[in-house]
Amino acid sequence: MLCALCACNAPFMGNNDPVAANVDTLDTPPYTITASPEIFEKAFFKNSTAVFKGRDSMRFFQLNMGSLHIETGKIVAADIVNMHDMPAFTQQFPKGRFPVILSVARFPHGDERIAFSQVLLSPDSIVRWEYALRKDQPPASIFSDTFYSYGVDAGIGLFMDEKANQAFTSLSGDDPKAFDKYIMKPLNDQHHVTWEYALQDFNGGNMAIFSTGFGDGHYATYIGFNNAGEPCRLLTDFGIVDWWKKR
């Protein structure tokens, strides 16, 4: 059961191989979900559902991609096209290897889309969600009109350590085939009809790459904190669930 209790600063030492068989692997939470929006947590447990744009009901299933190596405690979330220029979030995260888990929405007509991606830093219960901020972005309520996001032009987003991002930038400069070798080919190897993903190692680190909902757009990333004020989730929302209309 994934939700075994542990300290928030204790890294998960999980299997690096993606779980590609039975993806409905996460049990119900051992606590009452209280932080809003509740879907940020509920979508990562079995048999969770939501309504899409007020009409179609969707059911979520989960995929554990494997472990992302966080060496510096600084994490980058970006589109694969502009990853080289994207600064890391200002928040200091725990160092170690942590599961990256996808929540995939399955619609009644058979379409599937990645609704959320998260780095699971700890299974502690979340008491509040805040925007993941970059330099010169003042704090703002996630329920306000302020919207911090990254733009997507390739339909693919990622998580990676700041140092790994720098290493891949250098690698790409030396090897013009690096993008195809470390991003496009791994994605094609894990391609589903409407979404794809890969956890890819390279010289200098690794990266978690995945489809972004219905494709291009602007997507916000949030940090979930426990009652001690420690960051326990880093989550990108791909706009499938319109929870913000209820705020």
C-alpha positions as CSV (number, residue, x, y, z in Angstrom):
1,M,0.0,0.0,0.0
2,L,1.6,3.3,-1.1
3,C,0.2,5.3,1.7
4,A,2.4,4.0,4.4
5,L,3.3,6.7,6.9
6,C,6.7,8.3,6.6
7,A,8.4,11.6,7.3
8,C,8.1,14.2,4.6
9,N,11.8,14.6,4.2
10,A,12.4,10.9,3.8
11,P,12.8,10.0,0.1
12,F,11.1,7.1,-1.5
13,M,13.5,4.6,-2.8
14,G,11.3,3.0,-5.4
15,N,11.7,1.0,-8.5
16,N,12.9,3.0,-11.5
17,D,11.0,0.9,-14.0
18,P,7.5,2.2,-15.1
19,V,4.6,0.2,-13.9
20,A,2.9,-0.7,-17.2
21,A,0.6,-3.6,-16.1
22,N,-2.3,-3.0,-13.7
23,V,-2.2,0.8,-13.3
24,D,-5.0,0.9,-10.7
25,T,-2.5,0.4,-7.9
26,L,-3.2,3.1,-5.4
27,D,-5.5,2.4,-2.5
28,T,-7.9,4.9,-0.8
29,P,-6.1,7.5,1.4
30,P,-5.8,6.6,5.1
31,Y,-6.9,10.1,6.0
32,T,-9.8,12.5,5.2
33,I,-9.0,14.8,2.4
34,T,-9.6,18.4,3.5
35,A,-7.4,20.6,1.3
36,S,-9.1,22.3,-1.6
37,P,-9.3,21.4,-4.4
38,E,-9.9,17.9,-3.3
39,I,-9.5,16.5,-6.8
40,F,-5.7,17.1,-6.5
41,E,-5.5,14.2,-4.1
42,K,-8.6,12.2,-5.0
43,A,-7.5,11.8,-8.7
44,F,-4.5,9.7,-7.4
45,F,-6.6,7.0,-5.8
46,K,-8.6,4.1,-7.2
47,N,-12.2,4.5,-8.4
48,S,-12.1,8.3,-8.3
49,T,-14.4,10.1,-10.7
50,A,-15.2,13.7,-11.8
51,V,-17.5,15.5,-14.2
52,F,-16.0,17.0,-17.4
53,K,-17.5,20.4,-18.4
54,G,-20.8,19.6,-16.6
55,R,-21.7,16.6,-18.8
56,D,-19.4,13.6,-19.2
57,S,-18.4,11.6,-16.2
58,M,-14.7,10.5,-16.2
59,R,-12.9,7.9,-14.2
60,F,-9.3,8.2,-13.2
61,F,-6.7,5.5,-13.1
62,Q,-3.1,5.9,-12.0
63,L,0.3,5.1,-13.5
64,N,3.5,5.0,-11.4
65,M,6.2,6.0,-13.9
66,G,9.1,5.3,-11.6
67,S,11.5,7.5,-9.6
68,L,12.7,10.9,-10.5
69,H,16.2,11.8,-9.1
70,I,16.1,15.1,-7.3
71,E,19.8,16.0,-6.7
72,T,19.7,19.7,-5.9
73,G,16.2,20.1,-4.4
74,K,15.3,22.5,-7.2
75,I,12.7,21.2,-9.7
76,V,11.9,22.3,-13.2
77,A,8.4,21.8,-14.8
78,A,8.3,22.8,-18.4
79,D,7.4,22.0,-22.0
80,I,10.0,19.9,-23.8
81,V,10.5,22.8,-26.3
82,N,11.4,25.5,-23.8
83,M,12.9,23.3,-21.0
84,H,16.4,24.7,-21.6
85,D,15.3,28.3,-20.7
86,M,12.9,27.4,-17.9
87,P,14.1,28.3,-14.4
88,A,13.5,26.0,-11.5
89,F,10.8,26.8,-8.9
90,T,12.1,28.8,-5.9
91,Q,10.8,26.2,-3.4
92,Q,13.5,24.0,-1.9
93,F,12.3,20.4,-2.2
94,P,13.7,17.2,-0.5
95,K,16.6,15.5,-2.2
96,G,16.4,11.9,-3.2
97,R,14.4,9.6,-5.6
98,F,10.7,10.1,-5.7
99,P,7.8,8.5,-7.6
100,V,6.3,10.4,-10.5
101,I,2.6,9.4,-10.8
102,L,0.2,10.2,-13.5
103,S,-3.6,10.4,-13.1
104,V,-5.2,9.6,-16.4
105,A,-8.9,10.5,-17.1
106,R,-10.9,7.8,-19.0
107,F,-14.1,9.1,-20.7
108,P,-17.2,7.0,-21.4
109,H,-16.5,7.1,-25.2
110,G,-13.1,5.6,-24.6
111,D,-10.9,8.7,-24.9
112,E,-8.1,8.9,-22.3
113,R,-6.0,12.0,-21.3
114,I,-3.4,12.7,-18.6
115,A,-5.2,15.0,-16.2
116,F,-2.5,15.4,-13.5
117,S,1.1,14.6,-13.0
118,Q,2.8,14.7,-9.6
119,V,6.1,14.1,-7.9
120,L,5.1,12.3,-4.7
121,L,7.6,13.6,-2.1
122,S,5.6,12.2,0.8
123,P,2.2,10.5,1.3
124,D,1.5,12.8,4.2
125,S,-2.0,14.4,4.2
126,I,-2.1,17.9,2.5
127,V,-3.5,20.9,4.4
128,R,-3.1,23.5,1.7
129,W,-2.1,23.9,-1.9
130,E,-0.1,26.9,-3.2
131,Y,1.3,27.9,-6.6
132,A,4.8,26.7,-7.4
133,L,6.6,30.0,-7.9
134,R,9.5,31.1,-10.0
135,K,11.7,34.1,-9.4
136,D,9.9,37.4,-9.3
137,Q,6.5,35.8,-9.0
138,P,4.8,37.1,-5.8
139,P,2.6,34.6,-3.8
140,A,-1.0,34.5,-4.8
141,S,-4.0,32.4,-3.8
142,I,-4.8,29.6,-6.2
143,F,-8.4,30.7,-5.9
144,S,-7.6,34.3,-7.1
145,D,-7.6,35.6,-10.7
146,T,-3.8,35.2,-10.8
147,F,-2.7,32.3,-12.9
148,Y,0.9,31.1,-12.9
149,S,1.7,28.5,-15.6
150,Y,4.1,27.3,-18.2
151,G,3.2,27.3,-21.9
152,V,3.1,24.1,-23.9
153,D,3.7,24.1,-27.7
154,A,4.6,20.4,-28.2
155,G,1.9,18.7,-26.2
156,I,4.5,17.2,-23.8
157,G,5.5,18.4,-20.3
158,L,8.2,17.3,-17.9
159,F,9.6,17.2,-14.4
160,M,13.4,17.2,-13.8
161,D,16.0,18.4,-11.4
162,E,17.6,21.8,-12.2
163,K,21.1,20.3,-12.5
164,A,19.8,17.5,-14.8
165,N,18.2,20.2,-17.0
166,Q,21.5,22.0,-17.3
167,A,23.2,18.6,-18.0
168,F,20.7,17.8,-20.8
169,T,21.2,21.3,-22.3
170,S,24.9,20.6,-22.5
171,L,24.3,17.1,-23.9
172,S,21.9,18.5,-26.6
173,G,24.5,21.0,-27.6
174,D,27.1,18.3,-28.1
175,D,24.8,15.7,-29.7
176,P,22.1,17.0,-32.2
177,K,20.4,13.6,-31.9
178,A,19.9,13.8,-28.1
179,F,16.4,15.2,-28.3
180,D,15.2,12.3,-30.5
181,K,17.2,9.7,-28.6
182,Y,16.2,10.7,-25.0
183,I,12.8,12.2,-25.6
184,M,11.0,11.3,-28.8
185,K,12.0,7.6,-29.0
186,P,11.2,6.8,-25.3
187,L,7.8,8.6,-25.8
188,N,7.1,6.5,-28.9
189,D,8.0,3.3,-27.0
190,Q,5.3,4.2,-24.3
191,H,2.7,5.6,-26.7
192,H,-1.0,5.0,-26.1
193,V,-3.7,6.2,-28.5
194,T,-4.1,9.6,-27.0
195,W,-1.2,9.9,-24.5
196,E,2.3,8.9,-23.9
197,Y,5.0,9.0,-21.2
198,A,8.6,8.1,-20.4
199,L,11.0,8.2,-17.5
200,Q,14.3,8.7,-19.2
201,D,17.9,8.4,-17.9
202,F,20.8,10.3,-19.5
203,N,24.3,11.3,-18.5
204,G,23.7,13.8,-15.8
205,G,20.2,12.8,-14.5
206,N,16.8,11.7,-15.6
207,M,13.5,13.3,-16.6
208,A,9.8,12.4,-16.4
209,I,8.0,13.3,-19.7
210,F,4.3,13.0,-20.4
211,S,1.4,14.2,-22.5
212,T,-0.4,17.4,-21.4
213,G,-4.1,16.8,-21.2
214,F,-5.6,17.7,-24.6
215,G,-2.4,19.1,-25.9
216,D,-1.0,22.7,-26.1
217,G,-2.0,25.3,-23.6
218,H,-0.9,26.9,-20.3
219,Y,-0.8,24.7,-17.2
220,A,-0.3,25.5,-13.6
221,T,1.9,23.7,-11.1
222,Y,1.1,23.5,-7.4
223,I,2.8,22.5,-4.2
224,G,0.9,20.5,-1.5
225,F,2.1,21.2,2.1
226,N,1.5,19.1,5.2
227,N,0.6,20.6,8.6
228,A,4.3,21.1,9.4
229,G,4.7,23.4,6.3
230,E,6.8,20.8,4.4
231,P,6.3,20.3,0.6
232,C,4.9,16.8,0.0
233,R,3.5,17.0,-3.6
234,L,4.5,18.8,-6.7
235,L,1.5,18.6,-9.1
236,T,0.8,19.9,-12.6
237,D,-2.8,20.3,-13.6
238,F,-3.6,19.9,-17.3
239,G,-7.0,21.5,-17.2
240,I,-9.2,18.4,-17.6
241,V,-11.2,19.1,-14.4
242,D,-12.6,22.6,-14.2
243,W,-12.4,22.8,-10.4
244,W,-11.6,26.5,-10.6
245,K,-15.2,27.3,-11.7
246,K,-16.4,26.3,-8.3
247,R,-14.1,28.7,-6.4
